[in-house]
Amino acid sequence: MIIVHKYGGSSVATTKKIVDIAKYLGSVKGAGNDVVVVVSAMGKTTDALIKLAHEITNDPSKREMDRLMSTGEQQTIALLSIALQSLGYDAISLTGVQAGIKTIGHHTKNTIESIDSDIIKKHLSEGKIVIVAGFQGVNRNGDVTTLGRGGSDTSAVALAAALGGKCEIYTDVDGIYSIDPRIYPNAKKMERISYEEMMELAFLGAGVMEPRAVELGGKYGVEIYVGKSLGEKNGTIITSKEKVMEKKLITGISINENILMVNIENIPTYAKNVYEIFKIAEEFGVSIGIISQNDVTSENGSIAFTAAKTDEAGLEKAIVKLKDKLKGIEVVVNKDVSKVSLVGIGMVSNIGIASRTFKVLSENDISFHQVSTSEISFSLVVDTNKAKEVAREYAKNGYNLYLASRQSEDLKDLANDIKIRSNVEVVLKEFDITKFETHSDFYNSLEPKPLGVIVAAGY
């Protein structure tokens, strides 16, 4: 069995932690497994490298930034290989280039195009533990590239897919929670979550996983275990929705503070002008989030969109060009906003999500700037100083759930467990289930409307 481990920056922040990981990897190898390890840069090394570049210029070359940032992981792989060798294990470190990771795209935001797995397989066949620098690869020009924040997750899942192995992501948290426990202490850790829900949460701001890593896992059927480094195996498994037993309306809540909102006023809001805005944004590598527009035929309309704060340098250049191209427009950038998102597969077939979402805002007198929905998510852009309050209010309202089963006995232990863990009251009621043709019919009959239904196995 090939097992791909990934250790994040906090897990390898010191040489002691690196030695402890080496000892654990030795035991995994000793159990008869072939082991590949993907590591991030130690602690805050990447941030320190970025800071060094910005001490020289506010606008460093992205190609050179890739070269600079890639050195952080190279330090870690060498130290971990040295640690393993000192313990008597045969190990070899490989950069992304040496591991055959080919990438395409913009510098600092590349995506993996292919992996030459024969390189790693050769070392595994020789009995070596292979340590690969995460977050990096090489493009068709032979330049070192990086995959963006969280790119080591993507490296690990992609390698597991290429090698036909398992993937285990180790970090400083013990799993994936419904909401950040620092915001809402009664947050629930999930045993399993679907690829779709995790990808949406990650894309919308949950920092525990990188969206492209989850996307790759779903595409190639790689289950991803997320847990605490060197901790007990009680983390969360990201898997297909068919294997997720709890069918909740709301699975998780995320806050994304890495956004800013751009308002463009006095613009003739015709398609050709809107196209010009986003063509220029793409030219300068600006990722676009939520888009809203007040009138598609106005001569003096407005359009707003969100972008990542990390793209601010490119955005500033784009705005200069945009003002030159579209005379008379006014551009206002609001940096004090955050995005709060609700995610859950149960949203697909349920009515009233918008009503209940805005009811929470109304009851707490909270305003919002933008709203966006998908089949499994509902996102609001609010002032940053209100984001945590909004998330907490949704968390309080989001776990009043009905539990459904053919036998009430199936539910008593589960209901009691929920009451203990989540500090909520659970009431068991009997229904004549034969009256309902579908789960949706059952849900729509419930009063008061819950924000979710958990269906017990076999129902």
Residue pairs with C-beta under 8 A, 6 or more apart in sequence:
1 32
1 33
1 34
1 165
1 166
2 33
2 34
2 35
2 36
2 124
2 160
2 163
2 164
2 165
2 166
3 28
3 33
3 34
3 35
3 36
3 165
3 166
3 168
4 36
4 37
4 38
4 156
4 157
4 159
4 160
4 163
4 165
4 166
4 167
4 168
5 25
5 28
5 35
5 36
5 37
5 38
5 156
5 168
5 170
6 37
6 38
6 39
6 40
6 134
6 152
6 153
6 155
6 156
6 167
6 168
6 169
6 170
7 21
7 37
7 38
7 39
7 40
7 170
7 171
7 229
8 40
8 152
8 169
8 170
8 171
8 172
8 229
9 40
9 41
9 42
9 43
9 44
9 45
9 46
10 43
10 171
10 172
11 17
11 21
11 40
11 170
11 171
11 172
11 229
12 18
12 21
12 39
12 40
12 42
12 43
12 76
12 79
12 80
13 42
13 43
14 42
14 43
15 79
15 83
17 229
18 42
18 76
18 79
18 80
18 83
19 83
20 230
21 80
21 83
21 229
21 230
22 80
22 83
22 84
22 86
22 87
22 89
23 87
24 230
25 35
25 37
25 84
25 89
25 129
26 84
26 87
26 88
26 89
28 35
29 35
29 89
29 129
34 124
34 165
35 129
35 130
36 120
36 124
36 129
36 130
36 131
36 132
36 159
36 163
36 165
37 80
37 129
37 130
37 131
37 132
38 131
38 132
38 133
38 134
38 152
38 155
38 156
38 159
39 73
39 76
39 77
39 80
39 131
39 132
39 133
39 134
39 152
40 46
40 72
40 73
40 76
40 134
40 135
40 152
41 49
41 69
41 72
41 73
41 75
41 76
41 135
42 72
42 75
42 76
42 79
45 72
45 75
46 69
46 72
49 68
49 69
49 71
49 72
50 65
50 68
50 69
52 68
53 60
53 64
53 65
53 68
54 60
58 313
59 313
62 106
62 107
62 108
62 285
63 107
63 143
65 107
65 108
65 146
66 107
66 108
66 110
66 136
66 143
66 144
66 145
66 146
67 143
67 144
69 108
69 135
69 136
69 146
70 95
70 96
70 133
70 135
70 136
70 144
70 146
73 95
73 96
73 133
73 134
73 135
73 136
73 152
74 93
74 95
74 133
76 133
77 93
77 94
77 95
77 131
77 132
77 133
78 93
80 91
80 93
80 131
81 91
81 92
81 93
81 131
84 91
84 129
84 131
85 91
89 129
90 126
90 127
90 128
90 129
91 128
91 129
91 130
91 131
92 123
92 128
92 129
92 130
92 131
93 131
93 132
93 133
94 119
94 120
94 123
94 130
94 131
94 132
94 133
95 132
95 133
95 136
96 132
96 133
96 134
96 135
96 136
96 137
96 138
96 144
96 145
96 155
97 136
97 137
97 138
97 144
98 119
99 115
99 119
99 120
99 130
99 132
99 133
99 159
100 115
100 116
100 117
100 118
100 119
100 120
101 112
101 115
101 132
101 136
101 137
101 138
101 155
101 158
102 112
102 113
102 114
102 115
102 116
102 137
102 138
102 139
102 140
103 110
103 111
103 112
103 113
103 137
103 138
103 139
103 145
103 147
104 110
104 111
104 113
104 139
104 140
105 111
105 145
106 285
107 143
107 145
107 146
108 146
108 148
108 285
109 147
109 148
109 285
109 287
110 137
110 139
110 145
110 146
110 147
110 148
111 147
111 212
112 137
112 147
112 154
112 155
112 158
112 216
115 158
115 159
115 162
117 159
117 162
117 163
120 130
120 132
120 159
120 163
121 163
123 130
124 130
132 155
132 159
133 155
134 151
134 152
134 153
134 155
134 156
135 146
135 147
135 151
135 152
135 155
136 144
136 145
136 146
136 147
136 151
136 155
137 144
137 145
137 147
137 155
138 144
138 145
139 145
147 154
147 155
147 212
148 210
149 210
149 310
150 207
150 209
150 210
150 213
151 210
153 169
153 209
153 210
153 213
154 210
154 212
154 213
154 216
156 167
156 169
156 213
157 167
157 213
157 214
157 216
157 217
157 222
157 224
158 213
158 216
159 165
160 166
160 167
160 222
161 216
161 217
161 219
161 220
161 222
166 222
166 223
166 225
167 217
167 222
167 223
167 224
167 225
168 224
168 225
168 227
169 209
169 213
169 224
169 225
169 226
169 227
170 227
170 228
170 229
170 230
171 208
171 226
171 227
171 228
171 229
172 228
172 229
173 208
173 226
173 228
174 189
174 227
174 228
174 231
174 234
174 235
175 189
175 190
175 226
175 227
175 228
175 234
175 235
175 236
176 189
176 190
176 193
176 198
176 206
176 208
176 209
176 226
176 235
176 236
176 238
176 252
177 187
177 188
177 189
177 190
177 252
178 187
178 188
178 189
178 190
178 250
178 251
178 252
178 253
178 395
178 398
178 399
179 187
179 252
179 253
179 254
179 391
179 395
180 187
180 255
180 391
181 187
183 255
183 388
183 391
183 392
183 395
184 253
184 391
184 392
184 395
184 396
186 395
186 399
186 422
186 423
187 395
188 399
188 421
188 422
189 236
190 236
190 246
190 251
190 252
191 236
191 237
192 236
192 237
192 238
192 239
192 243
192 244
192 245
192 246
193 236
193 237
193 238
193 239
193 244
193 251
193 252
194 238
194 239
194 240
194 241
194 244
194 251
194 345
195 214
195 215
195 217
195 218
195 238
195 239
195 240
195 241
196 218
196 241
196 345
196 376
197 241
197 251
197 252
197 343
197 344
197 345
197 376
198 209
198 214
198 238
199 211
199 214
199 215
199 218
200 341
200 343
200 374
200 376
200 377
201 209
201 251
201 252
201 254
201 341
201 343
202 208
202 209
202 210
202 211
202 213
202 214
203 211
204 254
204 256
204 339
204 341
204 343
204 377
204 379
205 254
205 255
205 256
205 257
205 258
205 339
205 341
206 252
206 254
208 226
209 224
209 226
209 238
213 224
214 224
214 238
216 222
217 223
217 224
217 238
218 240
221 240
223 237
223 238
223 239
224 237
224 238
224 239
225 233
225 235
225 236
225 237
225 238
226 235
226 236
226 237
226 238
227 233
227 234
227 235
227 236
228 235
241 345
244 345
245 455
245 456
245 457
246 454
246 455
247 345
247 346
247 439
247 453
247 454
247 455
248 344
248 346
248 401
248 452
248 453
248 454
249 344
249 346
249 347
249 350
249 353
249 450
249 451
249 452
249 453
250 342
250 343
250 344
250 346
250 347
250 394
250 398
250 399
250 451
250 452
251 343
251 344
251 345
251 346
252 342
252 343
252 344
253 340
253 341
253 342
253 343
253 391
253 394
253 395
253 398
254 340
254 341
254 343
255 338
255 339
255 340
255 341
255 387
255 388
255 391
256 338
256 339
256 341
257 338
257 384
257 387
258 308
258 309
258 310
259 289
259 306
259 307
259 308
259 309
259 337
259 338
259 339
259 381
260 306
260 307
260 308
260 309
260 312
260 315
260 333
260 334
260 335
260 337
261 304
261 305
261 306
261 333
261 334
261 337
261 369
261 370
261 381
262 304
262 305
262 306
262 307
262 315
262 319
262 331
262 332
262 333
262 334
263 302
263 303
263 304
263 331
263 332
263 333
263 334
264 277
264 302
264 303
264 304
264 322
264 329
264 330
264 331
265 302
265 329
265 330
265 331
265 332
266 300
266 302
266 328
266 329
266 330
267 273
267 300
267 301
267 302
267 303
267 326
267 329
268 298
268 299
268 300
268 301
269 293
269 294
269 295
269 296
269 297
269 298
269 301
269 302
269 303
270 296
270 297
271 296
273 326
274 293
274 303
276 322
276 325
276 326
277 303
277 305
277 322
277 326
278 288
280 318
280 321
280 322
280 325
281 288
281 307
281 315
281 318
283 318
283 321
284 314
284 315
284 317
284 318
284 321
285 311
285 314
286 307
286 308
286 311
286 314
286 315
286 318
287 307
287 308
287 311
288 305
288 306
288 307
289 305
289 306
289 307
289 308
289 339
289 372
290 305
290 306
290 339
290 370
290 371
290 372
290 379
290 381
291 303
291 304
291 305
292 303
292 304
292 305
292 370
292 371
293 301
293 302
293 303
293 304
294 301
294 302
294 303
295 301
304 369
304 370
306 337
306 339
306 370
306 381
307 315
309 335
315 333
319 331
319 333
322 329
322 331
323 329
323 331
334 369
336 383
336 384
336 385
337 369
337 381
337 382
337 383
337 384
338 381
338 382
338 383
338 384
338 387
339 379
339 380
339 381
339 382
339 387
340 379
340 380
340 382
340 387
340 390
340 391
340 394
341 377
341 378
341 379
341 380
342 357
342 377
342 378
342 379
342 394
342 398
343 376
343 377
344 376
344 377
344 452
345 376
346 452
346 453
347 353
347 375
347 376
347 377
347 378
348 375
348 376
349 439
349 440
350 440
350 443
351 444
352 449
353 373
353 378
354 373
354 378
356 397
356 449
356 451
357 378
357 380
357 394
360 390
360 393
360 394
360 397
361 367
361 368
361 380
361 390
364 389
364 390
364 393
366 382
366 386
366 389
366 390
366 393
367 382
367 383
368 380
368 381
368 382
369 381
369 382
369 383
370 380
370 381
371 378
371 379
371 380
371 381
372 378
372 379
373 379
380 390
382 390
397 451
398 451
398 452
399 422
399 424
399 451
399 452
400 424
400 450
400 451
400 452
401 418
401 450
401 451
401 452
401 453
401 454
402 443
402 446
402 450
402 452
402 453
402 454
403 411
403 414
403 415
403 418
403 426
403 428
403 453
403 454
403 456
404 439
404 442
404 453
404 454
404 455
404 456
404 459
405 411
405 455
405 456
405 458
405 459
406 433
406 458
406 459
408 428
408 430
410 456
410 458
411 428
411 456
412 428
414 454
414 456
415 426
415 428
416 426
418 424
418 426
419 425
419 426
431 442
431 445
433 442
436 442
436 445
439 453
439 455
442 453
443 450
443 453
446 453
